[in-house]
Amino acid sequence: MILRSSPASPFGRKVRMAAIILGLDAGITVKPADTADPGDSVRQQNPLGKIPALVLDDGMVLFDSRVILEYLDHLAGGGRIIPAAPAARFAALRLQALADGVMDASILRVYEARWRDPAKHEPKWVDHQAGKVTRTLAALEAAPPGRDEPPTVGQIAVACALAYQDFRFHGTWRKDHPRLVRFLDEFAAAVPAFAATQPA
């Protein structure tokens, strides 16, 4: 299988981390993708032109990261990172949705700074995205994720979302979220895949 991604992508990191946790990483070759390049084949592989995209052996392409993680869990026998029991399953999926939302909003903030002339930045748009992150981190601080073995998709996603805040926003989230800092520290210590997927 081929994973089209970028080292800096938190969604790509989520997939790479899950593959390692599930013992499937040896069967996946990571190939870089440039979503800004009209000539990059990722636009044919995923019409949305987004990463990550997982090209299967038969040529079918799976996206987005949530679908890919479900497929990897299926390959690993099911119920590994996506619990089978309904209550645990939907708790994990809900947690993943929150973390994915933080990553989405954070990436939009990065794109605003990268793609738009500083004189044309729209403060209301930036504040709108930042508010999503602020509210979600506050909610997660009030009820931090647990830590399962192996970690669930929700816990993996939260770790990636927090690490992306460190990577792109200088870790400013840390001072007001000590319980989330503890979660991330414990996750990093217990899950070698976290260090193995650290962006350069």
N, CA, C and O of each residue as an XYZ file, in Angstrom:
800
protein
N       0.846     -1.182      0.000
C       0.000      0.000      0.000
C       0.886      1.238      0.000
O       2.022      1.206      0.471
N       0.352      2.315     -0.531
C       1.087      3.578     -0.599
C       0.278      4.650      0.132
O      -0.904      4.852     -0.147
N       0.928      5.325      1.061
C       0.293      6.431      1.774
C       0.835      7.733      1.221
O       2.026      8.015      1.351
N      -0.032      8.534      0.601
C       0.337      9.863      0.140
C       0.097     10.825      1.288
O      -1.022     10.957      1.785
N       1.163     11.492      1.702
C       1.049     12.359      2.864
C       2.169     13.383      2.847
O       2.886     13.531      1.857
N       2.306     14.094      3.973
C       3.368     15.065      4.174
C       3.834     14.937      5.621
O       3.009     14.720      6.508
N       5.120     15.063      5.881
C       5.612     14.903      7.258
C       4.939     15.840      8.263
O       4.802     15.499      9.437
N       4.521     17.017      7.802
C       3.930     17.998      8.711
C       2.433     17.791      8.942
O       1.860     18.398      9.846
N       1.800     16.950      8.142
C       0.355     16.775      8.249
C      -0.029     16.018      9.514
O       0.408     14.883      9.702
N      -0.841     16.622     10.391
C      -1.264     15.895     11.594
C      -2.185     14.731     11.262
O      -2.229     13.741     11.991
N      -2.923     14.850     10.158
C      -3.802     13.750      9.748
C      -2.977     12.590      9.184
O      -3.281     11.422      9.427
N      -1.936     12.929      8.431
C      -1.030     11.893      7.959
C      -0.309     11.227      9.114
O      -0.099     10.014      9.113
N       0.070     12.027     10.099
C       0.728     11.455     11.283
C      -0.206     10.501     12.011
O       0.225      9.457     12.501
N      -1.460     10.851     12.083
C      -2.442      9.984     12.734
C      -2.474      8.615     12.068
O      -2.519      7.588     12.746
N      -2.450      8.604     10.739
C      -2.476      7.342      9.998
C      -1.173      6.571     10.209
O      -1.195      5.365     10.455
N      -0.050      7.261     10.113
C       1.233      6.579     10.280
C       1.363      6.003     11.687
O       1.870      4.896     11.869
N       0.905      6.755     12.672
C       0.964      6.267     14.046
C       0.097      5.032     14.229
O       0.516      4.057     14.854
N      -1.110      5.075     13.683
C      -2.016      3.938     13.802
C      -1.425      2.708     13.121
O      -1.533      1.596     13.640
N      -0.802      2.906     11.961
C      -0.212      1.771     11.242
C       0.877      1.105     12.073
O       0.971     -0.122     12.109
N       1.694      1.908     12.737
C       2.754      1.352     13.588
C       2.144      0.614     14.774
O       2.552     -0.503     15.091
N       1.172      1.232     15.425
C       0.528      0.620     16.589
C      -0.086     -0.730     16.226
O      -0.040     -1.677     17.012
N      -0.654     -0.805     15.035
C      -1.322     -2.027     14.595
C      -0.365     -3.026     13.941
O      -0.778     -4.120     13.554
N       0.900     -2.658     13.818
C       1.871     -3.552     13.214
C       1.735     -3.691     11.706
O       2.116     -4.711     11.133
N       1.191     -2.664     11.068
C       0.950     -2.713      9.622
C       1.898     -1.821      8.838
O       1.828     -1.779      7.609
N       2.770     -1.115      9.515
C       3.592     -0.113      8.847
C       4.561     -0.701      7.821
O       4.920     -0.025      6.856
N       4.987     -1.945      8.017
C       5.919     -2.552      7.058
C       5.281     -2.732      5.689
O       5.988     -2.816      4.685
N       3.972     -2.792      5.637
C       3.270     -2.982      4.372
C       2.822     -1.694      3.722
O       2.073     -1.714      2.746
N       3.283     -0.553      4.266
C       2.868      0.753      3.740
C       4.102      1.570      3.382
O       4.990      1.766      4.212
N       4.150      2.041      2.149
C       5.210      2.944      1.715
C       4.665      4.358      1.723
O       3.635      4.638      1.108
N       5.358      5.253      2.423
C       4.917      6.646      2.489
C       5.575      7.422      1.353
O       6.800      7.446      1.233
N       4.750      8.056      0.523
C       5.258      8.884     -0.571
C       4.731     10.304     -0.385
O       3.532     10.500     -0.185
N       5.615     11.289     -0.449
C       5.178     12.672     -0.223
C       4.199     13.150     -1.273
O       4.232     12.717     -2.425
N       3.334     14.042     -0.857
C       2.364     14.658     -1.750
C       2.368     16.160     -1.523
O       2.476     16.628     -0.390
N       2.251     16.903     -2.603
C       2.176     18.363     -2.530
C       0.792     18.790     -3.003
O       0.521     18.839     -4.203
N      -0.072     19.096     -2.053
C      -1.456     19.423     -2.400
C      -1.572     20.751     -3.147
O      -2.612     21.037     -3.741
N      -0.517     21.560     -3.124
C      -0.554     22.846     -3.826
C      -0.083     22.734     -5.271
O      -0.195     23.686     -6.043
N       0.442     21.569     -5.630
C       0.982     21.369     -6.975
C      -0.086     20.750     -7.876
O      -0.477     19.603     -7.657
N      -0.567     21.481     -8.883
C      -1.599     20.941     -9.783
C      -1.159     19.665    -10.501
O      -1.997     18.871    -10.929
N       0.150     19.471    -10.631
C       0.648     18.304    -11.332
C       0.848     17.086    -10.450
O       1.193     16.011    -10.942
N       0.632     17.245     -9.145
C       0.824     16.103     -8.249
C      -0.313     15.103     -8.438
O      -1.482     15.483     -8.489
N       0.037     13.837     -8.540
C      -0.966     12.803     -8.809
C      -1.958     12.615     -7.669
O      -2.948     11.900     -7.825
N      -1.707     13.246     -6.527
C      -2.654     13.110     -5.422
C      -4.032     13.642     -5.818
O      -5.047     13.209     -5.272
N      -4.066     14.581     -6.769
C      -5.348     15.137     -7.207
C      -6.149     14.137     -8.036
O      -7.374     14.229     -8.116
N      -5.458     13.192     -8.644
C      -6.166     12.115     -9.333
C      -6.542     11.005     -8.343
O      -7.584     10.364     -8.478
N      -5.694     10.798     -7.373
C      -5.953      9.748     -6.383
C      -7.090     10.135     -5.446
O      -7.911      9.298     -5.073
N      -7.129     11.399     -5.072
C      -8.223     11.933     -4.264
C      -8.708     13.208     -4.946
O      -8.000     14.215     -4.918
N      -9.890     13.197     -5.556
C     -10.385     14.385     -6.267
C     -10.424     15.641     -5.404
O     -10.403     16.755     -5.927
N     -10.481     15.467     -4.081
C     -10.467     16.620     -3.188
C      -9.076     17.236     -3.094
O      -8.915     18.357     -2.612
N      -8.076     16.496     -3.558
C      -6.709     17.007     -3.502
C      -6.177     17.124     -2.088
O      -5.333     17.975     -1.804
N      -6.671     16.266     -1.195
C      -6.282     16.350      0.214
C      -5.495     15.106      0.621
O      -5.597     14.045      0.005
N      -4.719     15.276      1.663
C      -3.983     14.160      2.249
C      -4.461     13.964      3.688
O      -4.978     14.884      4.321
N      -4.274     12.739      4.184
C      -3.645     11.571      3.577
C      -4.593     10.826      2.646
O      -5.815     10.925      2.753
N      -3.984     10.075      1.728
C      -4.731      9.184      0.844
C      -3.972      7.860      0.816
O      -2.757      7.836      0.620
N      -4.688      6.777      1.011
C      -4.063      5.459      1.043
C      -4.427      4.699     -0.230
O      -5.593      4.389     -0.477
N      -3.402      4.408     -1.032
C      -3.598      3.664     -2.270
C      -3.449      2.176     -1.947
O      -2.384      1.723     -1.528
N      -4.535      1.424     -2.150
C      -4.508      0.006     -1.837
C      -3.845     -0.782     -2.967
O      -3.608     -0.253     -4.053
N      -3.552     -2.043     -2.694
C      -2.872     -2.887     -3.676
C      -3.670     -3.036     -4.970
O      -3.094     -3.218     -6.043
N      -5.004     -2.958     -4.862
C      -5.828     -3.113     -6.070
C      -6.080     -1.790     -6.789
O      -6.821     -1.742     -7.771
N      -5.463     -0.720     -6.297
C      -5.593      0.589     -6.930
C      -6.651      1.486     -6.322
O      -6.664      2.688     -6.586
N      -7.545      0.923     -5.507
C      -8.545      1.757     -4.845
C      -7.852      2.707     -3.865
O      -6.858      2.350     -3.234
N      -8.391      3.916     -3.750
C      -7.798      4.907     -2.859
C      -8.786      5.247     -1.747
O      -9.953      5.545     -2.000
N      -8.294      5.195     -0.515
C      -9.125      5.527      0.636
C      -8.720      6.887      1.200
O      -7.533      7.209      1.258
N      -9.688      7.668      1.607
C      -9.494      8.964      2.261
C     -10.800      9.275      2.959
O     -11.810      8.743      2.500
N     -10.908     10.069      4.007
C      -9.830     10.764      4.664
C      -9.213      9.901      5.769
O      -9.329      8.676      5.736
N      -8.563     10.531      6.739
C      -7.849      9.759      7.760
C      -8.787      8.861      8.564
O      -8.387      7.773      8.977
N     -10.019      9.295      8.792
C     -10.942      8.469      9.581
C     -11.287      7.172      8.860
O     -11.378      6.111      9.477
N     -11.476      7.270      7.557
C     -11.768      6.077      6.757
C     -10.538      5.165      6.722
O     -10.653      3.945      6.836
N      -9.368      5.773      6.563
C      -8.137      4.982      6.520
C      -7.925      4.243      7.835
O      -7.556      3.068      7.830
N      -8.152      4.915      8.956
C      -7.967      4.257     10.248
C      -8.946      3.108     10.437
O      -8.602      2.071     11.004
N     -10.157      3.301      9.962
C     -11.124      2.205     10.059
C     -10.667      1.014      9.218
O     -10.825     -0.137      9.626
N     -10.108      1.291      8.056
C      -9.606      0.213      7.197
C      -8.426     -0.498      7.862
O      -8.358     -1.727      7.849
N      -7.505      0.258      8.435
C      -6.352     -0.352      9.099
C      -6.784     -1.206     10.287
O      -6.247     -2.290     10.518
N      -7.761     -0.702     11.036
C      -8.274     -1.487     12.163
C      -8.893     -2.787     11.659
O      -8.722     -3.840     12.274
N      -9.607     -2.712     10.544
C     -10.185     -3.901      9.917
C      -9.090     -4.891      9.517
O      -9.206     -6.089      9.773
N      -8.015     -4.379      8.882
C      -6.914     -5.250      8.470
C      -6.273     -5.949      9.666
O      -5.810     -7.085      9.566
N      -6.257     -5.252     10.788
C      -5.620     -5.798     11.988
C      -6.544     -6.730     12.768
O      -6.178     -7.201     13.844
N      -7.728     -6.999     12.243
C      -8.637     -7.935     12.891
C      -9.864     -7.296     13.506
O     -10.780     -7.999     13.933
N      -9.897     -5.963     13.559
C     -11.064     -5.250     14.102
C     -11.036     -5.133     15.611
O     -10.537     -6.010     16.315
N     -11.584     -4.029     16.087
C     -11.688     -3.819     17.521
C     -10.390     -3.491     18.217
O     -10.312     -3.563     19.444
N      -9.373     -3.134     17.463
C      -8.070     -2.848     18.066
C      -7.973     -1.382     18.501
O      -7.762     -1.088     19.677
N      -8.130     -0.464     17.532
C      -8.085      0.960     17.876
C      -9.467      1.598     17.790
O      -9.664      2.727     18.241
N     -10.416      0.879     17.214
C     -11.819      1.300     17.224
C     -12.583      0.225     17.987
O     -12.833     -0.856     17.454
N     -12.951      0.514     19.223
C     -13.582     -0.522     20.045
C     -14.839     -1.089     19.389
O     -15.536     -0.404     18.640
N     -15.102     -2.343     19.687
C     -16.281     -3.003     19.116
C     -17.541     -2.697     19.903
O     -18.617     -2.546     19.323
N     -17.417     -2.603     21.220
C     -18.584     -2.341     22.069
C     -19.129     -0.947     21.764
O     -18.358      0.011     21.712
N     -20.440     -0.814     21.563
C     -21.001      0.464     21.120
C     -20.616      1.673     21.975
O     -20.217      2.704     21.434
N     -20.729      1.564     23.284
C     -20.446      2.727     24.131
C     -19.008      3.200     23.952
O     -18.758      4.393     23.778
N     -18.066      2.263     23.996
C     -16.650      2.612     23.846
C     -16.357      3.075     22.427
O     -15.559      3.988     22.215
N     -17.006      2.439     21.457
C     -16.785      2.791     20.053
C     -17.169      4.240     19.786
O     -16.389      4.999     19.212
N     -18.377      4.623     20.205
C     -18.826      5.972     19.890
C     -18.122      7.028     20.738
O     -18.000      8.179     20.321
N     -17.664      6.643     21.917
C     -16.849      7.565     22.716
C     -15.524      7.840     22.002
O     -15.060      8.980     21.959
N     -14.921      6.790     21.444
C     -13.658      6.952     20.727
C     -13.847      7.759     19.447
O     -13.027      8.619     19.124
N     -14.924      7.483     18.720
C     -15.185      8.214     17.479
C     -15.515      9.683     17.754
O     -15.119     10.569     16.997
N     -16.240      9.927     18.838
C     -16.562     11.310     19.216
C     -15.285     12.071     19.566
O     -15.105     13.219     19.159
N     -14.408     11.425     20.318
C     -13.142     12.044     20.697
C     -12.302     12.340     19.452
O     -11.676     13.395     19.350
N     -12.298     11.403     18.516
C     -11.580     11.615     17.265
C     -12.157     12.818     16.509
O     -11.405     13.617     15.951
N     -13.480     12.948     16.490
C     -14.110     14.071     15.794
C     -13.692     15.407     16.405
O     -13.437     16.372     15.685
N     -13.625     15.458     17.725
C     -13.179     16.689     18.393
C     -11.745     17.025     18.007
O     -11.440     18.161     17.645
N     -10.868     16.029     18.088
C      -9.460     16.262     17.773
C      -9.275     16.629     16.308
O      -8.482     17.510     15.978
N     -10.014     15.947     15.427
C      -9.927     16.280     14.008
C     -10.375     17.715     13.760
O      -9.802     18.408     12.920
N     -11.391     18.163     14.482
C     -11.853     19.536     14.348
C     -10.797     20.541     14.764
O     -10.654     21.592     14.139
N     -10.055     20.223     15.817
C      -8.946     21.084     16.245
C      -7.888     21.156     15.151
O      -7.365     22.229     14.852
N      -7.579     20.008     14.558
C      -6.566     19.992     13.495
C      -7.046     20.744     12.264
O      -6.277     21.487     11.655
N      -8.309     20.560     11.891
C      -8.869     21.287     10.742
C      -8.759     22.798     10.943
O      -8.274     23.521     10.073
N      -9.221     23.260     12.109
C      -9.205     24.702     12.388
C      -7.782     25.238     12.428
O      -7.517     26.348     11.966
N      -6.880     24.458     12.974
C      -5.482     24.890     13.078
C      -4.840     24.979     11.704
O      -4.090     25.916     11.429
N      -5.122     24.024     10.847
C      -4.576     24.050      9.491
C      -5.116     25.253      8.724
O      -4.380     25.881      7.963
N      -6.390     25.579      8.914
C      -6.953     26.755      8.242
C      -6.256     28.034      8.699
O      -6.066     28.957      7.907
N      -5.878     28.088      9.966
C      -5.126     29.249     10.459
C      -3.749     29.312      9.803
O      -3.276     30.388      9.438
N      -3.119     28.165      9.658
C      -1.813     28.111      8.996
C      -1.949     28.561      7.544
O      -1.131     29.338      7.053
N      -2.983     28.072      6.858
C      -3.189     28.440      5.460
C      -3.461     29.935      5.301
O      -3.016     30.560      4.338
N      -4.195     30.497      6.254
C      -4.475     31.941      6.185
C      -3.164     32.718      6.194
O      -2.989     33.672      5.436
N      -2.252     32.299      7.057
C      -0.969     32.992      7.155
C      -0.081     32.714      5.948
O       0.687     33.578      5.526
N      -0.184     31.520      5.397
C       0.708     31.106      4.317
C       0.243     31.609      2.957
O       1.065     31.980      2.119
N      -1.064     31.625      2.731
C      -1.587     31.869      1.392
C      -2.077     33.297      1.163
O      -2.143     33.762      0.025
N      -2.416     33.981      2.236
C      -2.998     35.311      2.050
C      -1.990     36.384      2.468
O      -1.287     36.236      3.467
N      -1.934     37.449      1.699
C      -1.081     38.578      2.035
C      -1.442     39.082      3.441
O      -2.623     39.227      3.756
N      -0.426     39.351      4.295
C      -0.711     39.795      5.664
C      -1.671     40.977      5.744
O      -2.465     41.073      6.681
N      -1.601     41.866      4.775
C      -2.490     43.034      4.778
C      -3.939     42.647      4.538
O      -4.852     43.424      4.817
N      -4.146     41.438      4.017
C      -5.500     40.995      3.703
C      -6.004     39.913      4.654
O      -7.055     39.320      4.413
N      -5.273     39.655      5.719
C      -5.758     38.669      6.692
C      -7.097     39.122      7.259
O      -7.309     40.309      7.507
N      -7.972     38.190      7.455
C      -9.305     38.491      7.975
C      -9.357     38.083      9.448
O      -9.502     36.901      9.758
N      -9.241     39.057     10.361
C      -9.202     38.741     11.791
C     -10.414     37.941     12.274
O     -10.275     37.057     13.120
N     -11.593     38.244     11.744
C     -12.786     37.511     12.179
C     -12.675     36.033     11.824
O     -13.096     35.172     12.597
N     -12.110     35.739     10.656
C     -11.942     34.343     10.219
C     -10.924     33.634     11.114
O     -11.150     32.507     11.554
N      -9.805     34.307     11.377
C      -8.769     33.721     12.226
C      -9.324     33.477     13.632
O      -9.109     32.416     14.217
N     -10.033     34.463     14.160
C     -10.610     34.329     15.501
C     -11.663     33.220     15.548
O     -11.782     32.516     16.551
N     -12.414     33.069     14.478
C     -13.436     32.023     14.408
C     -12.790     30.643     14.501
O     -13.282     29.769     15.216
N     -11.701     30.452     13.785
C     -11.001     29.170     13.826
C     -10.320     28.974     15.180
O     -10.362     27.884     15.750
N      -9.696     30.028     15.685
C      -9.025     29.928     16.982
C     -10.021     29.604     18.090
O      -9.695     28.888     19.037
N     -11.232     30.132     17.969
C     -12.255     29.854     18.977
C     -12.619     28.386     19.034
O     -12.882     27.856     20.114
N     -12.639     27.720     17.888
C     -12.919     26.279     17.874
C     -11.864     25.518     18.675
O     -12.178     24.610     19.445
N     -10.617     25.909     18.475
C      -9.517     25.253     19.182
C      -9.611     25.538     20.677
O      -9.478     24.629     21.496
N      -9.837     26.789     21.027
C      -9.899     27.181     22.439
C     -11.009     26.436     23.173
O     -10.787     25.901     24.259
N     -12.196     26.400     22.587
C     -13.321     25.723     23.237
C     -13.084     24.220     23.371
O     -13.395     23.623     24.402
N     -12.533     23.621     22.323
C     -12.322     22.176     22.360
C     -11.243     21.804     23.362
O     -11.398     20.834     24.104
N     -10.156     22.557     23.395
C      -9.111     22.258     24.375
C      -9.628     22.439     25.801
O      -9.250     21.687     26.699
N     -10.488     23.431     26.010
C     -11.080     23.619     27.336
C     -11.949     22.430     27.719
O     -11.912     21.966     28.858
N     -12.735     21.938     26.759
C     -13.584     20.776     27.019
C     -12.745     19.537     27.306
O     -13.082     18.753     28.193
N     -11.659     19.355     26.568
C     -10.792     18.203     26.786
C     -10.011     18.326     28.091
O      -9.739     17.325     28.755
N      -9.655     19.547     28.453
C      -8.983     19.753     29.740
C      -9.900     19.380     30.896
O      -9.455     18.822     31.898
N     -11.185     19.693     30.748
C     -12.158     19.372     31.799
C     -12.399     17.871     31.902
O     -12.727     17.367     32.975
N     -12.238     17.159     30.797
C     -12.440     15.706     30.794
C     -11.380     15.082     29.885
O     -11.684     14.706     28.754
N     -10.140     14.967     30.366
C      -9.050     14.475     29.518
C      -9.277     13.035     29.073
O      -9.948     12.266     29.761
N      -8.720     12.675     27.929
C      -8.860     11.292     27.469
C      -8.178     10.318     28.432
O      -7.219     10.662     29.122
N      -8.699      9.110     28.454
C      -8.002      8.055     29.168
C      -6.885      7.535     28.288
O      -6.557      8.129     27.261
N      -6.303      6.416     28.701
C      -5.265      5.819     27.865
C      -5.462      4.314     27.840
O      -5.240      3.620     28.832
N      -5.882      3.831     26.688
C      -6.094      2.403     26.508
C      -4.867      1.769     25.866
O      -3.995      2.465     25.346
N      -4.810      0.460     25.908
C      -3.726     -0.280     25.269
C      -4.322     -1.337     24.347
O      -4.903     -2.308     24.833
N      -4.194     -1.177     23.036
C      -3.587     -0.035     22.351
C      -4.481      1.190     22.433
O      -5.665      1.068     22.747
N      -3.937      2.364     22.159
C      -4.770      3.570     22.214
C      -5.875      3.531     21.167
O      -5.724      2.925     20.106
N      -6.973      4.180     21.478
C      -8.079      4.258     20.525
C      -7.816      5.348     19.490
O      -6.902      6.160     19.639
N      -8.635      5.348     18.437
C      -8.513      6.394     17.419
C      -8.665      7.779     18.027
O      -8.022      8.732     17.585
N      -9.515      7.889     19.037
C      -9.702      9.178     19.683
C      -8.457      9.640     20.406
O      -8.068     10.803     20.296
N      -7.825      8.741     21.146
C      -6.612      9.093     21.877
C      -5.465      9.401     20.924
O      -4.686     10.325     21.164
N      -5.359      8.636     19.851
C      -4.334      8.910     18.835
C      -4.556     10.301     18.230
O      -3.612     11.074     18.064
N      -5.798     10.602     17.909
C      -6.111     11.894     17.281
C      -5.834     13.060     18.220
O      -5.312     14.089     17.790
N      -6.177     12.910     19.499
C      -5.907     13.989     20.457
C      -4.402     14.218     20.576
O      -3.950     15.363     20.606
N      -3.633     13.145     20.644
C      -2.182     13.296     20.721
C      -1.645     14.038     19.501
O      -0.773     14.897     19.629
N      -2.164     13.710     18.320
C      -1.724     14.392     17.095
C      -2.147     15.852     17.088
O      -1.390     16.716     16.644
N      -3.341     16.133     17.572
C      -3.833     17.515     17.604
C      -2.996     18.375     18.545
O      -2.648     19.507     18.211
N      -2.672     17.840     19.719
C      -1.867     18.597     20.682
C      -0.449     18.786     20.153
O       0.129     19.865     20.283
N       0.106     17.740     19.561
C       1.448     17.851     19.012
C       1.498     18.869     17.876
O       2.506     19.550     17.693
N       0.410     18.971     17.114
C       0.368     19.960     16.038
C       0.333     21.374     16.607
O       0.879     22.298     16.005
N      -0.302     21.548     17.754
C      -0.271     22.855     18.417
C       1.156     23.216     18.823
O       1.566     24.373     18.732
N       1.902     22.213     19.270
C       3.314     22.453     19.596
C       4.094     22.817     18.339
O       4.895     23.752     18.338
N       3.849     22.064     17.269
C       4.623     22.201     16.034
C       4.370     23.538     15.339
O       5.312     24.180     14.874
N       3.122     23.958     15.266
C       2.780     25.165     14.503
C       2.542     26.408     15.357
O       2.668     27.529     14.862
N       2.199     26.224     16.630
C       1.800     27.375     17.452
C       2.610     27.472     18.735
O       2.160     28.045     19.727
N       3.811     26.904     18.703
C       4.806     27.101     19.764
C       4.348     26.634     21.142
O       4.847     27.125     22.154
N       3.414     25.700     21.195
C       3.012     25.127     22.476
C       2.317     26.083     23.417
O       2.319     25.871     24.630
N       1.716     27.146     22.872
C       1.073     28.137     23.744
C      -0.114     27.555     24.510
O      -0.538     28.128     25.513
N      -0.657     26.417     24.047
C      -1.790     25.769     24.714
C      -1.412     25.215     26.082
O      -2.283     25.042     26.935
N      -0.152     24.939     26.304
C       0.283     24.167     27.466
C       0.014     24.853     28.811
O      -0.360     24.192     29.780
N       0.200     26.158     28.870
C       0.116     26.818     30.179
C      -1.272     26.749     30.796
O      -1.401     26.795     32.019
N      -2.306     26.641     29.985
C      -3.667     26.624     30.519
C      -4.301     25.229     30.529
O      -5.479     25.078     30.852
N      -3.509     24.210     30.171
C      -4.082     22.862     30.054
C      -3.167     21.809     30.661
O      -2.673     20.934     29.950
N      -2.935     21.884     31.968
C      -1.995     20.951     32.605
C      -2.418     19.489     32.506
O      -1.571     18.599     32.427
N      -3.715     19.242     32.511
C      -4.162     17.843     32.426
C      -3.927     17.271     31.032
O      -3.626     16.087     30.885
N      -4.066     18.111     30.015
C      -3.764     17.663     28.664
C      -2.260     17.499     28.452
O      -1.828     16.611     27.717
N      -1.474     18.344     29.085
C      -0.017     18.179     29.033
C       0.363     16.828     29.621
O       1.202     16.116     29.070
N      -0.260     16.475     30.748
C       0.016     15.183     31.379
C      -0.410     14.033     30.464
O       0.300     13.037     30.328
N      -1.585     14.189     29.839
C      -2.042     13.153     28.907
C      -1.022     12.949     27.799
O      -0.655     11.815     27.492
N      -0.557     14.056     27.190
C       0.364     13.942     26.063
C       1.698     13.349     26.504
O       2.274     12.518     25.803
N       2.185     13.775     27.659
C       3.444     13.234     28.166
C       3.340     11.727     28.395
O       4.242     10.973     28.031
N       2.242     11.299     28.996
C       2.053      9.873     29.275
C       1.859      9.085     27.974
O       2.360      7.969     27.835
N       1.138      9.669     27.036
C       0.929      9.022     25.739
C       2.272      8.834     25.034
O       2.575      7.749     24.538
N       3.073      9.900     24.995
C       4.360      9.846     24.314
C       5.279      8.808     24.951
O       6.028      8.125     24.252
N       5.222      8.689     26.274
C       6.074      7.728     26.970
C       5.638      6.290     26.716
O       6.469      5.383     26.687
N       4.343      6.081     26.532
C       3.800      4.722     26.417
C       3.683      4.238     24.978
O       3.592      3.035     24.734
N       3.685      5.174     24.013
C       3.430      4.808     22.615
C       4.638      5.202     21.762
O       4.750      6.360     21.358
N       5.541      4.261     21.481
C       6.740      4.586     20.695
C       6.427      5.184     19.331
O       7.239      5.926     18.777
N       5.253      4.866     18.784
C       4.883      5.403     17.471
C       4.782      6.925     17.483
O       4.883      7.563     16.435
N       4.585      7.504     18.657
C       4.486      8.969     18.745
C       5.820      9.603     18.350
O       5.855     10.504     17.511
N       6.908      9.139     18.947
C       8.227      9.669     18.620
C       8.625      9.302     17.196
O       9.286     10.081     16.510
N       8.220      8.110     16.754
C       8.616      7.633     15.430
C       7.993      8.446     14.296
O       8.486      8.418     13.168
N       6.923      9.163     14.587
C       6.225      9.933     13.555
C       6.387     11.438     13.747
O       5.667     12.225     13.133
N       7.319     11.833     14.587
C       7.555     13.261     14.867
C       7.944     13.974     13.588
O       8.861     13.527     12.898
N       7.269     15.083     13.244
C       7.669     15.827     12.035
C       9.047     16.453     12.206
O       9.433     16.840     13.309
N       9.771     16.546     11.118
C      11.128     17.105     11.174
C      11.076     18.605     11.387
O      12.119     19.255     11.462
